[in-house]
Amino acid sequence: MRRQPKTMRFLALDTMINWAIQVVTSVNTARLKTYDLLELVVGYALILSTLWTSGSTQQALLITSATWIVMTTFLLPDKTELSGLRPSGLEHSWWIIVAAAGMGAAAVGIAARMGTLHLPPGFARHAWRAWAYVAFAFVQQFILQNYFLLRLRHLVSKTYIAVGIAALLFSLAHLPNPLLTLTTLVWGLVACLLFLRCRDLYALALAHAILGLGIAFTIPNAIHHQMRVGLGYLTYQSDVRAHSVEPKQPNSIHASMGDH
């Protein structure tokens, strides 16, 4: 029996090694996608549960949600590629802030002419709430880009599909507030696309805060229920009738915006 030439044996061995590498890579990829899906589902479920509860239950869920997001973002490998946490110096993103400021100024001008420009009652007593909302806007952008978008880009092959799903999840978290649900859908799409281009969470967070404050200052509370979402939106009227528009436990992720 004739023996195979060395080159043939080496080619066969090389083919087997490549096949084994592909199998291992496929298994690892499937495992990582499973982790991504689990983290996404659990994280989103915790966020929704927090928004649709109140009192001590909401506080416990808020702590649990924050702990889960922090752990699965920073303590596990390969989770920070979209972070955008390093300041960029606004070299490529300054125009985002300028555009948001322009839109905010236009909204203020229109509201002043229409007589809807107002200072939310909570700001009269606690001016620091404006800065608190800026910080909270950063948290929202971090979750949208670093939690939703990152995992969705691992789970789906098309970037535009990942962007669309991330924006939709962000929007649905603002139900049943119709104004915020619509505006966050649009902003979610725009913010994700801008982030993929500039990788700057700070510019997006500041733009988010400017636009959010613009809504709070220019649109009557009767429409957006003081920027409440979830259970807080549904209980807004009863809180007003009971003269308790600033309950001890906030029922909204926008608790810094008004009287909650």
C-alpha positions as CSV (number, residue, x, y, z in Angstrom):
1,M,0.0,0.0,0.0
2,R,1.4,3.4,-1.0
3,R,1.8,5.9,1.7
4,Q,0.4,9.4,1.3
5,P,2.9,12.1,0.5
6,K,3.9,14.3,3.4
7,T,2.3,17.3,1.9
8,M,-1.1,15.5,1.7
9,R,-0.8,14.4,5.3
10,F,0.0,18.0,6.4
11,L,-3.0,19.3,4.3
12,A,-5.3,16.8,6.0
13,L,-4.0,17.7,9.4
14,D,-4.3,21.4,8.7
15,T,-7.9,20.9,7.5
16,M,-8.8,19.0,10.7
17,I,-7.2,21.7,12.9
18,N,-9.1,24.4,11.1
19,W,-12.3,22.5,11.4
20,A,-11.7,22.0,15.1
21,I,-11.0,25.7,15.5
22,Q,-14.3,26.6,13.7
23,V,-16.2,24.3,15.9
24,V,-14.7,25.8,19.1
25,T,-15.3,29.3,17.8
26,S,-18.9,28.5,17.0
27,V,-19.5,27.0,20.4
28,N,-17.9,30.0,22.1
29,T,-19.9,32.4,20.0
30,A,-23.2,30.6,20.8
31,R,-22.3,30.6,24.5
32,L,-21.5,34.4,24.4
33,K,-24.8,35.1,22.6
34,T,-26.7,33.1,25.2
35,Y,-25.1,35.2,27.9
36,D,-25.9,38.4,26.1
37,L,-29.5,37.4,25.6
38,L,-29.8,36.4,29.3
39,E,-28.3,39.6,30.5
40,L,-30.5,41.6,28.2
41,V,-33.7,39.9,29.2
42,V,-33.0,40.0,32.9
43,G,-31.8,43.6,32.8
44,Y,-34.8,44.8,30.9
45,A,-37.2,42.8,33.1
46,L,-35.7,44.4,36.2
47,I,-36.0,47.9,34.7
48,L,-39.7,47.4,33.8
49,S,-40.4,45.9,37.2
50,T,-38.9,48.9,38.9
51,L,-41.0,51.3,36.8
52,W,-44.3,49.5,37.5
53,T,-43.9,49.2,41.3
54,S,-43.8,51.7,44.1
55,G,-42.6,52.2,47.7
56,S,-40.1,49.7,49.2
57,T,-40.6,47.2,46.4
58,Q,-39.5,49.8,43.9
59,Q,-36.5,50.7,46.0
60,A,-35.4,47.1,46.3
61,L,-35.9,46.5,42.5
62,L,-34.0,49.7,41.7
63,I,-31.0,48.5,43.8
64,T,-31.2,45.1,42.2
65,S,-31.4,46.5,38.7
66,A,-28.4,48.8,39.2
67,T,-26.4,46.0,40.7
68,W,-27.2,43.6,37.8
69,I,-26.4,46.2,35.1
70,V,-23.1,47.2,36.8
71,M,-22.0,43.6,37.4
72,T,-22.8,42.4,33.9
73,T,-21.2,45.5,32.3
74,F,-18.0,45.9,34.2
75,L,-17.2,42.5,35.8
76,L,-17.5,40.3,32.8
77,P,-15.1,40.3,29.8
78,D,-15.7,41.8,26.4
79,K,-18.5,44.1,27.6
80,T,-16.9,47.5,27.3
81,E,-16.2,47.9,23.6
82,L,-19.0,50.4,23.1
83,S,-18.3,52.2,26.4
84,G,-17.7,55.8,25.1
85,L,-16.6,56.6,28.7
86,R,-13.3,58.2,27.6
87,P,-13.8,62.0,27.1
88,S,-13.4,62.8,23.4
89,G,-12.9,66.5,23.9
90,L,-16.0,67.1,21.8
91,E,-13.9,67.2,18.7
92,H,-16.5,65.3,16.7
93,S,-19.6,65.7,18.8
94,W,-19.9,69.4,19.8
95,W,-22.5,70.0,17.1
96,I,-24.8,67.5,18.8
97,I,-25.0,69.7,21.9
98,V,-25.4,72.9,19.7
99,A,-28.2,71.3,17.8
100,A,-30.0,70.2,21.0
101,A,-29.6,73.7,22.4
102,G,-31.0,75.2,19.3
103,M,-34.0,73.0,19.4
104,G,-34.5,73.8,23.1
105,A,-34.3,77.5,22.5
106,A,-36.8,77.2,19.7
107,A,-39.2,75.3,21.9
108,V,-38.8,77.9,24.7
109,G,-39.6,80.7,22.2
110,I,-42.7,78.9,20.9
111,A,-43.9,78.1,24.4
112,A,-43.5,81.7,25.5
113,R,-45.6,82.9,22.6
114,M,-48.3,80.2,23.3
115,G,-48.2,80.8,27.1
116,T,-47.1,77.3,28.0
117,L,-43.6,78.2,29.3
118,H,-43.4,77.4,32.9
119,L,-41.1,76.4,35.7
120,P,-41.9,73.0,37.2
121,P,-42.9,73.4,40.9
122,G,-40.1,71.1,42.0
123,F,-37.5,73.4,40.5
124,A,-38.7,76.3,42.5
125,R,-37.9,74.4,45.7
126,H,-35.0,72.3,44.5
127,A,-32.9,73.9,41.8
128,W,-30.4,71.1,42.0
129,R,-32.9,68.9,40.2
130,A,-31.7,70.3,36.9
131,W,-28.2,68.9,37.5
132,A,-29.7,65.7,38.9
133,Y,-31.5,65.2,35.6
134,V,-28.3,65.8,33.6
135,A,-26.7,62.9,35.6
136,F,-29.8,60.8,35.1
137,A,-29.7,61.5,31.4
138,F,-26.1,60.1,31.3
139,V,-27.3,56.9,33.1
140,Q,-30.1,56.5,30.5
141,Q,-27.7,56.9,27.6
142,F,-25.2,54.5,29.2
143,I,-28.0,51.9,29.5
144,L,-29.2,52.5,26.0
145,Q,-25.8,52.3,24.3
146,N,-23.7,50.1,26.6
147,Y,-26.4,47.7,27.7
148,F,-29.0,47.4,25.0
149,L,-27.1,48.3,21.9
150,L,-23.9,46.4,22.8
151,R,-25.7,43.1,23.4
152,L,-28.0,43.5,20.4
153,R,-25.1,44.0,18.1
154,H,-23.8,40.7,19.4
155,L,-27.1,39.0,18.9
156,V,-28.1,40.2,15.4
157,S,-26.0,40.5,12.3
158,K,-27.3,43.8,11.0
159,T,-26.4,47.0,12.8
160,Y,-29.5,48.9,11.8
161,I,-31.6,46.1,13.2
162,A,-29.8,46.3,16.5
163,V,-30.3,50.1,16.5
164,G,-34.0,49.7,15.8
165,I,-34.5,47.1,18.6
166,A,-32.5,49.2,21.1
167,A,-34.6,52.3,20.4
168,L,-37.8,50.3,20.6
169,L,-36.9,48.8,24.0
170,F,-35.9,52.3,25.2
171,S,-39.2,53.7,24.0
172,L,-41.4,50.9,25.5
173,A,-39.8,51.5,28.9
174,H,-41.5,54.9,28.9
175,L,-45.0,53.5,28.5
176,P,-47.8,54.5,29.2
177,N,-46.7,58.1,28.7
178,P,-47.6,58.7,25.0
179,L,-45.4,61.8,24.6
180,L,-42.3,60.3,26.1
181,T,-42.9,57.0,24.4
182,L,-42.9,58.7,21.0
183,T,-40.1,61.1,21.7
184,T,-37.8,58.5,23.2
185,L,-38.3,56.2,20.1
186,V,-37.1,59.0,17.8
187,W,-34.3,60.0,20.2
188,G,-33.3,56.4,20.7
189,L,-32.8,55.9,17.0
190,V,-30.9,59.1,16.6
191,A,-28.7,58.6,19.7
192,C,-27.7,55.1,18.8
193,L,-26.7,56.1,15.3
194,L,-24.8,59.1,16.6
195,F,-23.0,57.0,19.2
196,L,-21.8,54.5,16.6
197,R,-20.3,57.5,14.8
198,C,-18.8,59.5,17.6
199,R,-18.6,57.2,20.6
200,D,-19.3,60.1,23.0
201,L,-21.8,59.4,25.8
202,Y,-21.2,62.8,27.4
203,A,-22.4,64.8,24.4
204,L,-25.4,62.6,24.0
205,A,-26.3,62.8,27.7
206,L,-26.1,66.6,27.6
207,A,-28.2,66.8,24.5
208,H,-30.7,64.3,26.2
209,A,-30.9,66.6,29.2
210,I,-31.4,69.7,27.2
211,L,-34.3,68.1,25.2
212,G,-35.8,66.6,28.3
213,L,-35.7,69.8,30.3
214,G,-37.2,71.5,27.2
215,I,-40.2,69.2,27.4
216,A,-40.6,69.8,31.1
217,F,-40.4,73.6,30.7
218,T,-42.5,74.1,27.6
219,I,-45.3,71.4,27.6
220,P,-48.0,71.5,30.3
221,N,-47.8,68.9,33.1
222,A,-51.3,67.8,32.2
223,I,-49.9,66.3,29.0
224,H,-46.7,64.6,30.2
225,H,-47.8,64.1,33.9
226,Q,-44.5,65.7,35.1
227,M,-42.5,63.3,33.0
228,R,-43.7,60.2,34.8
229,V,-43.7,56.8,33.3
230,G,-44.9,53.4,34.4
231,L,-47.1,53.2,37.5
232,G,-46.3,56.8,38.3
233,Y,-48.0,58.0,35.1
234,L,-51.2,56.2,36.0
235,T,-51.3,57.5,39.6
236,Y,-50.6,61.1,38.6
237,Q,-54.2,62.3,38.7
238,S,-55.0,60.7,42.0
239,D,-51.8,62.2,43.5
240,V,-52.9,65.7,42.3
241,R,-56.4,65.2,43.7
242,A,-55.0,64.1,47.0
243,H,-52.7,67.1,47.1
244,S,-49.7,64.8,47.3
245,V,-47.9,65.6,44.0
246,E,-44.6,64.9,45.8
247,P,-45.0,61.5,47.4
248,K,-42.3,60.0,49.6
249,Q,-41.5,57.3,47.0
250,P,-41.1,58.4,43.4
251,N,-42.8,56.3,40.8
252,S,-40.8,57.5,37.8
253,I,-37.4,57.2,36.3
254,H,-37.7,61.0,35.8
255,A,-38.1,61.7,39.5
256,S,-35.8,64.6,39.3
257,M,-38.0,66.5,36.8
258,G,-40.9,67.6,38.8
259,D,-43.0,67.0,41.9
260,H,-42.8,63.3,42.6
